[in-house]
Each structure stands twice: as structure tokens, then as C-alpha cells.
Amino acid sequence: QVQLVESGGGLVQPGGSLRLSCAASGSILSFNALGWYRQAPGKERRLVAQITSSGSTDYADSVKGRFTISRDNAKNTVYLQMNSLKPEDTAAYYCNADGSWGQGTQVTVSS
């Protein structure tokens, strides 16, 4: 089973940017879809962005135009570039690869 390790979270002011990384222990070429999810305290885990093996992307309405998902197959890594961050983006962010989860990385947007 693939191991996924997220990084890049932290504390940022509203309007700021962060880039999350998800490094896989093996090749990501075989995965049908790679996604970023987030979960705020007391709320369900929800899809933020997804990228397929063909490169197609999909985003939650709340992050369209602000977040960008990308993949580097050579580095077995998926990224989530987050711009214009808002307090409501505060959550634990998790990487998913065809059902396998990472441990998550915390993003806090606060002044």
C-alpha cells in the first residue's frame, strides 16, 4: 500500500498563500485520481481538489480560482497551491490516492 506524506501547512494571514505537498512512497502514475481533502473541527472531510491520471482537474466551488492542484510524476508528488486564503479555509488537509490517506497537515488562516 502506498504511503502518503503531506507537508507545507502552517499559520498564514488572510490573503496569504501556502503550497501543500503530498509525497508518495511509490509511483503515482498508476493512480486513477489524486485528491486533496480538508476537514475542519466538527465537520465532515470534503474534497477540495482532484487531478486524474489524464491531468483533468476538479475543484470545490469554494476554492475555484484560488487553489490549483498539480502533479509531478517524476517526483511522485502532488501539490496544492492555495492563494487568497480565507479564515474559512482553516482545516486539516489530507492527500488521497485511490483510497489511501496521508496523515494530514494543518492549515490555519488567521490574523
C-alpha positions as CSV (number, residue, x, y, z in Angstrom):
1,Q,0.0,0.0,0.0
2,V,1.3,3.4,-0.9
3,Q,2.4,5.8,1.9
4,L,1.5,9.4,1.5
5,V,3.2,12.2,3.5
6,E,1.7,15.7,3.4
7,S,3.7,18.9,4.2
8,G,3.6,22.6,3.8
9,G,0.8,23.5,6.2
10,G,1.1,26.3,8.8
11,L,-0.3,29.6,10.0
12,V,-0.9,32.3,7.4
13,Q,-2.7,35.6,7.4
14,P,-5.9,36.1,5.4
15,G,-5.0,36.8,1.8
16,G,-1.8,34.8,2.0
17,S,-0.6,31.8,0.2
18,L,0.6,28.3,1.0
19,R,1.7,25.3,-1.1
20,L,1.0,21.9,0.2
21,S,2.9,18.8,-1.0
22,C,2.0,15.2,-0.9
23,A,4.9,12.8,-1.4
24,A,4.1,9.2,-2.3
25,S,6.3,6.3,-1.5
26,G,5.9,4.9,-5.0
27,S,4.9,5.9,-8.4
28,I,1.8,8.0,-8.7
29,L,1.3,7.1,-12.4
30,S,-0.9,4.1,-11.6
31,F,-3.5,6.1,-9.6
32,N,-6.7,7.0,-11.3
33,A,-7.1,10.1,-9.2
34,L,-5.2,12.1,-6.6
35,G,-7.0,14.4,-4.4
36,W,-6.8,16.9,-1.6
37,Y,-9.5,16.9,1.1
38,R,-9.9,19.0,4.2
39,Q,-11.7,18.6,7.5
40,A,-12.5,21.4,9.9
41,P,-13.2,20.6,13.6
42,G,-16.7,19.1,13.9
43,K,-17.2,18.9,10.2
44,E,-17.0,16.2,7.5
45,R,-14.0,15.6,5.4
46,R,-14.6,17.1,2.0
47,L,-13.0,17.1,-1.4
48,V,-11.1,20.3,-2.2
49,A,-9.4,19.4,-5.5
50,Q,-8.7,16.4,-7.6
51,I,-6.5,15.5,-10.5
52,T,-6.8,12.5,-12.7
53,S,-4.2,10.4,-14.4
54,S,-5.0,12.3,-17.6
55,G,-4.5,15.6,-15.9
56,S,-8.1,16.6,-15.6
57,T,-8.8,18.7,-12.6
58,D,-11.9,19.4,-10.4
59,Y,-12.4,21.8,-7.6
60,A,-14.8,22.5,-4.9
61,D,-16.8,25.7,-5.6
62,S,-15.4,27.4,-2.5
63,V,-11.8,27.2,-3.8
64,K,-12.2,27.7,-7.6
65,G,-10.0,30.4,-8.8
66,R,-7.9,30.4,-5.6
67,F,-6.5,26.9,-5.4
68,T,-4.6,24.9,-8.0
69,I,-3.8,21.2,-7.9
70,S,-0.9,19.8,-9.9
71,R,1.3,16.7,-10.0
72,D,4.9,15.9,-10.7
73,N,5.1,12.3,-11.8
74,A,8.9,12.3,-11.7
75,K,8.9,13.3,-8.1
76,N,5.8,11.2,-7.2
77,T,4.3,14.3,-5.6
78,V,1.0,16.1,-5.8
79,Y,0.8,19.8,-4.9
80,L,-2.0,22.2,-3.8
81,Q,-1.2,25.8,-4.4
82,M,-3.5,27.9,-2.2
83,N,-3.8,31.6,-2.8
84,S,-6.0,34.3,-1.4
85,L,-6.6,32.2,1.7
86,K,-9.6,32.9,3.9
87,P,-10.3,32.1,7.6
88,E,-12.8,29.5,6.4
89,D,-10.0,27.6,4.7
90,T,-8.7,26.6,8.1
91,A,-8.7,22.9,8.4
92,A,-6.6,19.7,8.4
93,Y,-5.7,18.9,4.8
94,Y,-5.3,15.4,3.6
95,C,-4.0,13.8,0.5
96,N,-5.8,10.8,-1.1
97,A,-4.7,8.4,-3.7
98,D,-7.4,5.9,-4.8
99,G,-8.5,5.5,-1.2
100,S,-5.2,5.7,0.6
101,W,-4.8,8.6,3.0
102,G,-1.9,10.6,4.4
103,Q,-1.7,11.8,8.0
104,G,-2.7,15.3,7.2
105,T,-1.2,18.8,7.5
106,Q,-2.9,21.7,9.4
107,V,-3.6,25.0,7.7
108,T,-4.7,27.9,9.9
109,V,-5.7,31.2,8.3
110,S,-5.9,33.9,11.0
111,S,-4.7,37.4,11.6
